[in-house]
């Protein structure tokens, strides 16, 4: 089982736990979350959070998924994951955060830490992420976390029966190492 817990200034990024299910059910059930993700269904079926958590506990991955929780008080606010590719050298970052917590830099803070974990601990060569073109906030999170724009997959996804463009971004190990050198000089 993945027992890794990461810590930032304001967050604990920890493995999912069974008692996260009610908050996942509540937040993932919000249409605003479903509209901006590829895999979260809407309406969110009763019991899906529990079965998803059970599946992740039965088939653990070093890339998560992780629960994002506030360090002060431990409140659950979202989920982040590095979905490892078959080669175990690349991963796709996926995340969502409850609308109540949008606009406070928490998702960027978490993504930076998870990216650092991916390169330091998992020895990844590349971390990539996509976002729908009509979700520029996710793009800003990715950019602030160090991912660079790579292009647009026109009609790259179908969501709720409609084709959607996917903006693709990535950070490579050399990008990350250069950033780390810059940070260490400060």
MARNU-157315 format. One line per field, with one value per residue: x, y, z of N, C-alpha, C, O in turn; chain; residue in three letters. Coordinates in steps of 0.02 Angstrom, whole numbers. Example, Ala and Ser with C-alpha at 12.3 -4.5 7.8 and 13.67 -1.06 7.14 Angstrom:
// MARNU-157315
n.x	(660,642)
n.y	(-284,-112)
n.z	(390,354)
ca.x	(615,684)
ca.y	(-225,-53)
ca.z	(390,357)
c.x	(660,645)
c.y	(-165,2)
c.z	(390,394)
o.x	(712,670)
o.y	(-166,57)
o.z	(423,402)
ch	(A,A)
aa	(ALA,SER)
//
This chain:
// MARNU-157315
n.x	(42,22,99,147,160,150,204,162,170,37,-35,-72,-32,-91,-112,-267,-407,-531,-625,-630,-726,-861,-836,-776,-883,-973,-902,-854,-974,-1018,-1070,-985,-858,-863,-884,-760,-672,-613,-652,-742,-904,-1069,-1235,-1152,-1135,-1212,-1114,-1004,-886,-842,-818,-719,-615,-591,-544,-424,-355,-342,-263,-131,-33,122,105,-11,-192,-193,-257,-298,-274,-310,-181,-201,-322,-359,-453,-529,-499,-482,-418,-270,-161,-29,-32,46,131,145,282,336,413,359,221,49,-20,-160,-298,-415,-503,-606,-736,-753,-626,-559,-450,-358,-229,-199,-208,-104,3,-3,16,147,220,188,241,377,395,370,482,592,572,505,580,547,544,465,322,157,8,-163,-289,-456,-491,-578,-555,-462,-410,-359,-254,-175,-137,-58,44,101,152,258,243,252,175,124,42,-116,-238,-349,-519,-491,-549,-702,-836,-977,-1044,-1001,-874,-714,-580,-414,-290,-121,11,177,313,483,616,743,693,639,752,829,747,754,889,891,805,877,983,932)
n.y	(-59,113,221,345,511,677,844,1015,1194,1226,1108,931,793,646,464,400,368,260,336,453,446,505,645,644,594,701,816,772,749,873,969,1063,1011,888,935,983,879,724,594,590,548,618,625,589,428,351,273,257,324,250,123,157,200,79,3,72,48,-89,-105,-33,111,192,321,371,374,527,602,771,873,1000,1062,1124,1075,968,956,880,918,887,786,713,641,543,460,323,284,138,114,160,272,389,497,542,686,709,797,868,994,1048,1164,1265,1292,1345,1460,1496,1455,1329,1210,1227,1229,1098,1025,1062,1002,866,846,866,755,654,666,659,544,443,442,489,532,619,719,744,837,871,989,1047,1162,1263,1280,1375,1401,1281,1267,1376,1332,1222,1286,1371,1274,1230,1161,1156,1226,1120,1093,1076,955,939,913,812,741,668,730,716,683,778,841,893,1007,971,1043,1020,998,990,938,904,798,867,1001,1014,991,1103,1204,1170,1197,1334,1373,1328,1416,1531)
n.z	(0,-35,69,73,126,85,117,120,137,173,160,179,87,58,60,-4,103,176,246,174,80,94,72,-53,-127,-109,-162,-290,-346,-384,-517,-576,-556,-625,-757,-794,-794,-863,-826,-717,-677,-706,-659,-503,-455,-314,-192,-274,-238,-127,-186,-279,-195,-127,-235,-263,-146,-152,-264,-257,-304,-328,-371,-320,-312,-217,-69,-48,85,206,305,427,526,443,340,200,31,-103,-242,-307,-430,-497,-635,-683,-833,-940,-954,-837,-826,-860,-820,-803,-737,-640,-571,-455,-367,-234,-270,-172,-130,-236,-320,-222,-230,-186,-261,-353,-263,-213,-333,-371,-268,-286,-413,-384,-300,-395,-482,-392,-307,-382,-493,-620,-796,-865,-840,-878,-921,-956,-1003,-1025,-1156,-1120,-987,-920,-793,-742,-831,-791,-663,-699,-773,-675,-593,-665,-785,-962,-1106,-1236,-1344,-1434,-1429,-1543,-1527,-1437,-1337,-1284,-1201,-1104,-1219,-1311,-1420,-1361,-1350,-1301,-1206,-1198,-1083,-1012,-905,-904,-844,-862,-868,-740,-659,-693,-642,-506,-479,-496,-392,-281,-280,-232)
ca.x	(0,58,94,183,126,189,183,178,157,-33,-69,-47,-50,-86,-151,-339,-431,-602,-667,-633,-781,-916,-816,-768,-951,-1001,-867,-853,-1042,-1030,-1066,-927,-800,-873,-877,-690,-632,-632,-677,-791,-972,-1120,-1229,-1103,-1176,-1205,-1070,-946,-826,-820,-790,-657,-564,-574,-503,-357,-322,-326,-213,-95,16,162,83,-75,-213,-182,-306,-272,-307,-281,-139,-236,-389,-364,-511,-520,-517,-477,-379,-217,-131,18,-48,107,127,170,355,353,460,317,158,1,-46,-231,-316,-473,-507,-674,-745,-745,-555,-530,-424,-316,-162,-189,-196,-36,48,-3,46,220,247,180,291,442,394,376,550,640,561,485,632,514,577,417,255,115,-61,-206,-349,-501,-475,-622,-536,-397,-385,-316,-194,-134,-108,-5,99,133,187,316,229,255,126,150,-2,-187,-267,-415,-569,-451,-589,-775,-862,-1050,-1065,-976,-801,-681,-509,-370,-226,-73,70,221,377,530,667,789,657,632,819,848,708,782,953,873,776,930,1028,898)
ca.y	(0,177,254,408,573,736,902,1082,1245,1225,1046,863,755,579,412,399,326,244,390,509,434,554,708,632,590,769,862,746,754,941,972,1103,966,841,968,999,818,676,530,593,548,661,628,544,374,334,215,256,345,193,71,183,197,8,-17,101,13,-158,-101,29,136,244,386,391,442,557,650,836,896,1058,1044,1150,1047,906,953,852,969,864,726,721,577,533,396,300,251,70,113,183,329,447,495,596,717,724,827,911,1024,1070,1235,1309,1306,1372,1528,1509,1429,1264,1159,1238,1207,1025,998,1071,951,800,844,854,684,613,666,638,477,395,446,498,572,667,722,783,847,904,1023,1070,1231,1309,1279,1407,1398,1221,1284,1420,1289,1183,1331,1393,1215,1218,1127,1199,1213,1080,1094,1063,897,961,861,760,705,674,737,724,677,833,842,946,1015,961,1079,975,1030,940,956,849,797,924,1063,1013,999,1174,1242,1155,1233,1405,1381,1317,1474,1588)
ca.z	(0,-36,133,65,140,67,156,96,188,196,142,183,27,88,26,9,158,169,274,127,33,95,43,-124,-153,-109,-208,-359,-370,-406,-590,-597,-557,-680,-821,-810,-791,-915,-801,-662,-705,-676,-586,-472,-425,-243,-180,-319,-201,-87,-229,-307,-142,-117,-292,-256,-90,-174,-317,-242,-351,-295,-395,-290,-298,-151,-43,-30,147,238,362,486,531,407,296,133,-18,-172,-259,-357,-445,-552,-666,-716,-898,-938,-949,-769,-831,-873,-784,-815,-676,-640,-507,-448,-301,-221,-289,-113,-121,-297,-319,-164,-243,-154,-312,-377,-209,-213,-395,-367,-223,-318,-467,-351,-280,-456,-507,-340,-279,-433,-545,-684,-848,-892,-811,-923,-900,-1004,-978,-1078,-1176,-1084,-916,-915,-724,-737,-868,-748,-611,-730,-790,-612,-566,-706,-848,-1021,-1158,-1291,-1402,-1424,-1463,-1563,-1515,-1406,-1288,-1288,-1133,-1105,-1289,-1352,-1428,-1324,-1362,-1243,-1207,-1167,-1053,-981,-877,-910,-792,-869,-848,-667,-631,-703,-593,-440,-474,-487,-325,-230,-280,-199)
c.x	(44,47,127,137,174,162,206,164,86,-68,-33,-75,-38,-125,-226,-355,-506,-646,-667,-694,-837,-898,-804,-836,-981,-968,-867,-923,-1061,-1020,-1005,-863,-806,-862,-805,-644,-657,-670,-732,-861,-1017,-1187,-1180,-1141,-1161,-1161,-1008,-882,-798,-787,-724,-601,-543,-529,-432,-319,-301,-270,-172,-44,57,143,16,-132,-202,-241,-269,-310,-272,-240,-172,-307,-401,-421,-492,-542,-513,-433,-327,-184,-80,3,12,92,157,245,381,403,423,252,115,-24,-120,-251,-384,-474,-578,-680,-736,-673,-520,-503,-380,-245,-149,-174,-126,15,53,31,122,251,243,229,360,448,404,447,600,632,545,534,602,556,531,351,214,44,-99,-262,-392,-486,-519,-611,-467,-368,-340,-251,-147,-101,-49,55,137,173,247,305,229,204,158,106,-74,-206,-339,-463,-536,-489,-663,-800,-936,-1075,-1040,-900,-772,-607,-470,-306,-177,-11,113,282,421,580,717,757,657,701,843,811,736,847,940,847,830,979,998,909)
c.y	(62,213,323,467,630,795,966,1131,1239,1158,984,827,682,528,420,352,315,301,453,504,486,621,701,630,660,812,836,747,824,945,1011,1061,919,873,979,939,769,616,533,597,599,638,575,490,363,271,214,276,287,140,93,180,125,-17,10,67,-57,-159,-37,46,189,314,409,349,462,601,715,860,957,1036,1065,1123,983,899,928,905,945,802,744,653,584,464,374,267,181,66,135,241,394,440,554,621,731,751,862,936,1052,1145,1284,1331,1332,1443,1546,1482,1361,1209,1165,1213,1132,997,1006,1016,881,793,831,781,638,610,640,564,425,394,453,541,629,662,768,789,881,941,1045,1143,1282,1309,1311,1407,1338,1233,1328,1379,1251,1227,1353,1336,1195,1181,1177,1177,1173,1081,1079,1001,918,901,800,719,715,677,754,726,731,828,903,947,1006,1000,1036,1014,975,974,894,852,854,992,1069,1025,1071,1218,1232,1193,1307,1418,1375,1376,1533,1586)
c.z	(0,30,132,82,125,106,122,152,217,189,166,122,45,47,42,66,149,194,231,82,36,62,-32,-157,-160,-163,-280,-389,-394,-482,-613,-599,-617,-748,-842,-804,-844,-886,-749,-692,-671,-702,-560,-435,-351,-237,-224,-283,-161,-130,-261,-256,-130,-173,-285,-198,-110,-226,-309,-296,-315,-317,-367,-318,-225,-133,-28,31,174,298,427,485,492,358,226,83,-91,-179,-312,-367,-501,-580,-707,-783,-891,-928,-880,-768,-843,-834,-805,-748,-686,-572,-512,-376,-293,-238,-231,-105,-184,-285,-260,-171,-214,-204,-340,-326,-207,-275,-395,-324,-253,-377,-438,-330,-341,-482,-455,-323,-333,-492,-615,-732,-872,-855,-856,-895,-956,-969,-1037,-1093,-1140,-1008,-907,-844,-715,-774,-827,-692,-640,-745,-727,-580,-609,-771,-904,-1072,-1214,-1353,-1383,-1463,-1480,-1560,-1484,-1354,-1305,-1216,-1137,-1177,-1336,-1359,-1393,-1343,-1297,-1253,-1167,-1143,-1021,-950,-883,-854,-801,-851,-773,-634,-637,-653,-523,-429,-461,-417,-272,-227,-242,-125)
o.x	(97,-9,135,81,231,103,263,149,77,-125,29,-135,19,-167,-245,-321,-540,-700,-699,-713,-859,-939,-818,-847,-1010,-1003,-878,-931,-1115,-968,-976,-819,-758,-834,-790,-583,-713,-715,-765,-876,-1004,-1196,-1171,-1176,-1103,-1171,-963,-829,-737,-733,-679,-545,-483,-482,-384,-258,-250,-235,-177,-15,30,162,-10,-121,-201,-272,-215,-372,-211,-263,-172,-349,-449,-437,-443,-596,-538,-414,-340,-179,-86,24,27,45,192,270,440,433,452,231,139,-46,-140,-224,-406,-449,-607,-636,-713,-660,-459,-530,-366,-205,-92,-133,-92,64,108,71,157,302,290,256,397,500,442,470,646,681,569,530,629,598,555,329,234,24,-69,-280,-366,-470,-498,-652,-420,-307,-288,-198,-86,-42,4,112,199,222,283,352,208,191,212,130,-90,-191,-384,-449,-552,-465,-682,-788,-955,-1120,-1057,-865,-800,-576,-491,-271,-190,15,88,299,399,587,733,790,672,706,874,841,742,860,974,866,830,1013,1033,884)
o.y	(63,234,355,471,631,796,970,1111,1245,1150,983,831,660,546,443,302,355,313,502,553,509,651,746,660,676,841,875,747,833,926,995,1074,913,842,983,946,773,590,483,644,620,633,522,506,365,222,173,246,275,114,53,160,111,-54,-26,60,-82,-209,9,2,227,363,460,296,421,633,714,866,965,994,1028,1147,947,844,952,933,979,770,786,612,626,414,403,227,167,19,129,256,448,384,608,582,762,730,882,903,1078,1184,1340,1384,1340,1480,1605,1485,1337,1165,1115,1181,1104,950,961,988,842,739,790,750,590,556,602,527,368,351,426,580,680,607,824,750,914,925,1059,1182,1339,1334,1277,1412,1343,1211,1319,1391,1248,1207,1352,1348,1148,1170,1235,1117,1190,1070,1070,995,915,848,743,668,764,632,802,765,730,814,958,895,1031,990,1018,1057,921,1031,839,903,888,1034,1121,1063,1098,1264,1279,1218,1338,1467,1412,1384,1579,1629)
o.z	(31,45,184,57,149,126,99,208,277,211,173,107,48,6,96,76,117,166,249,49,-17,27,-71,-210,-211,-205,-326,-450,-423,-507,-665,-640,-656,-793,-902,-809,-867,-918,-738,-729,-614,-763,-590,-386,-329,-273,-212,-295,-160,-113,-269,-272,-123,-161,-299,-201,-88,-232,-350,-329,-275,-284,-388,-346,-179,-176,2,29,167,337,476,446,506,337,197,89,-136,-130,-356,-321,-545,-550,-760,-788,-842,-897,-866,-717,-838,-818,-822,-706,-736,-521,-566,-330,-342,-221,-243,-76,-185,-244,-249,-124,-217,-191,-351,-343,-200,-270,-417,-342,-247,-388,-463,-340,-337,-503,-473,-323,-329,-536,-663,-710,-897,-839,-871,-851,-999,-912,-1091,-1048,-1130,-970,-889,-835,-682,-752,-829,-677,-610,-733,-726,-545,-592,-809,-895,-1080,-1237,-1408,-1324,-1522,-1438,-1586,-1501,-1331,-1337,-1176,-1171,-1195,-1395,-1311,-1395,-1352,-1245,-1303,-1110,-1179,-1006,-967,-867,-820,-752,-821,-745,-586,-591,-624,-484,-374,-420,-385,-223,-176,-221,-89)
ch	(A,A,A,A,A,A,A,A,A,A,A,A,A,A,A,A,A,A,A,A,A,A,A,A,A,A,A,A,A,A,A,A,A,A,A,A,A,A,A,A,A,A,A,A,A,A,A,A,A,A,A,A,A,A,A,A,A,A,A,A,A,A,A,A,A,A,A,A,A,A,A,A,A,A,A,A,A,A,A,A,A,A,A,A,A,A,A,A,A,A,A,A,A,A,A,A,A,A,A,A,A,A,A,A,A,A,A,A,A,A,A,A,A,A,A,A,A,A,A,A,A,A,A,A,A,A,A,A,A,A,A,A,A,A,A,A,A,A,A,A,A,A,A,A,A,A,A,A,A,A,A,A,A,A,A,A,A,A,A,A,A,A,A,A,A,A,A,A,A,A,A,A,A,A,A,A,A,A,A,A,A,A,A,A,A,A)
aa	(UNK,UNK,UNK,UNK,UNK,UNK,UNK,UNK,UNK,UNK,UNK,UNK,UNK,UNK,UNK,UNK,UNK,UNK,UNK,UNK,UNK,UNK,UNK,UNK,UNK,UNK,UNK,UNK,UNK,UNK,UNK,UNK,UNK,UNK,UNK,UNK,UNK,UNK,UNK,UNK,UNK,UNK,UNK,UNK,UNK,UNK,UNK,UNK,UNK,UNK,UNK,UNK,UNK,UNK,UNK,UNK,UNK,UNK,UNK,UNK,UNK,UNK,UNK,UNK,UNK,UNK,UNK,UNK,UNK,UNK,UNK,UNK,UNK,UNK,UNK,UNK,UNK,UNK,UNK,UNK,UNK,UNK,UNK,UNK,UNK,UNK,UNK,UNK,UNK,UNK,UNK,UNK,UNK,UNK,UNK,UNK,UNK,UNK,UNK,UNK,UNK,UNK,UNK,UNK,UNK,UNK,UNK,UNK,UNK,UNK,UNK,UNK,UNK,UNK,UNK,UNK,UNK,UNK,UNK,UNK,UNK,UNK,UNK,UNK,UNK,UNK,UNK,UNK,UNK,UNK,UNK,UNK,UNK,UNK,UNK,UNK,UNK,UNK,UNK,UNK,UNK,UNK,UNK,UNK,UNK,UNK,UNK,UNK,UNK,UNK,UNK,UNK,UNK,UNK,UNK,UNK,UNK,UNK,UNK,UNK,UNK,UNK,UNK,UNK,UNK,UNK,UNK,UNK,UNK,UNK,UNK,UNK,UNK,UNK,UNK,UNK,UNK,UNK,UNK,UNK,UNK,UNK,UNK,UNK,UNK,UNK)
//
